[in-house]
């Protein structure tokens, strides 16, 4: 599975961005898909995930109510809508695919920079 994240950029605090993750190589329609981020000097942290049906989602506390993860299995795509962005949301965002309980596949990351 190859994952390609895109949609990052520079935005002012309070603004919005929509990240996309395109999967190729094989369908990810049965995988849990997630988003992680890594701020400078920090470890990669979980942001959100979505089950293969899209019925269940999970978010880290700091983004609840601001971020929304979604997927389109027909297009092999996963999205992260980020609203009311804060400077602490700055980092490289990665999409991942969870196969059998492990995050086995990762995209190359897309930079999100939120300015004050």
C-alpha positions in Angstrom: 0.0 0.0 0.0 1.3 3.4 -0.9 -0.1 6.5 0.8 0.2 10.0 -0.4 -0.8 12.9 1.9 -1.5 16.3 0.5 -3.2 19.6 1.4 -0.9 21.0 3.9 0.2 24.6 3.9 0.6 27.9 5.8 -2.6 29.2 7.5 -3.3 31.8 10.1 -4.7 30.7 13.5 -8.4 30.2 13.2 -8.2 29.1 9.6 -9.0 25.8 8.0 -7.2 23.2 5.9 -8.3 19.9 4.4 -5.8 17.2 4.2 -6.2 14.3 1.7 -4.6 10.9 1.7 -4.6 8.9 -1.5 -4.0 5.2 -1.3 -2.7 3.1 -4.1 -1.4 -0.4 -4.7 -4.3 -2.1 -3.1 -7.6 -1.1 -1.7 -7.7 0.2 1.9 -11.4 -0.1 2.1 -11.2 -2.7 4.9 -8.5 -0.9 6.9 -8.7 1.5 9.7 -7.2 4.7 8.4 -5.7 7.4 10.6 -3.8 10.6 10.8 -0.8 11.4 12.9 1.3 14.4 13.3 4.8 15.3 14.4 5.8 18.7 15.7 9.5 19.8 15.6 11.4 18.1 18.3 8.5 15.9 19.4 7.4 12.3 18.7 4.8 11.4 16.2 1.4 11.5 17.9 -2.0 10.1 17.1 -4.6 12.6 15.8 -7.6 10.7 14.5 -8.7 7.5 13.0 -11.7 6.1 11.2 -12.9 2.5 10.8 -13.3 0.9 7.5 -17.1 1.6 7.3 -16.7 5.1 8.4 -19.1 4.5 11.2 -16.6 5.0 14.1 -14.1 7.7 14.6 -11.6 8.5 17.3 -9.8 11.8 18.0 -7.2 12.9 20.4 -8.6 15.3 22.9 -6.9 18.4 21.6 -8.6 18.3 18.2 -12.1 17.1 19.2 -14.7 19.5 17.9 -12.3 21.1 15.4 -11.1 18.2 13.2 -13.2 15.7 11.2 -11.8 12.5 9.7 -13.7 11.0 6.8 -13.1 8.5 4.0 -14.4 7.6 0.5 -13.7 3.9 0.0 -14.8 4.1 -3.7 -12.0 6.5 -4.3 -9.5 5.0 -1.9 -9.2 8.4 -0.2 -9.1 9.6 3.4 -9.5 13.2 4.5 -8.9 15.3 7.6 -10.9 18.5 7.7 -9.2 20.9 10.2 -11.0 23.9 11.4 -10.2 26.6 13.9 -6.5 25.8 13.6 -4.2 26.7 16.5 -0.4 27.3 16.5 0.0 24.0 18.4 -1.4 22.1 15.4 1.7 22.9 13.5 3.6 19.8 12.3 4.0 17.3 9.6 0.8 15.3 9.2 1.0 11.6 8.1 -1.7 9.3 7.1 -1.5 5.7 8.1 -3.2 2.4 7.4 -3.8 0.0 10.3 -3.7 -3.7 9.3 -4.5 -6.2 11.9 -3.9 -3.8 14.8 -0.7 -2.3 13.6 0.0 0.9 11.7 1.9 -0.8 9.0 1.7 1.7 6.2 2.6 5.4 6.2 2.5 8.3 3.7 5.3 10.7 3.3 3.7 13.5 5.3 2.4 17.0 4.5 3.5 20.1 6.4 0.9 22.2 8.2 2.1 25.5 9.6 -0.3 27.6 11.7 0.9 31.2 12.3 -0.4 33.4 15.1 
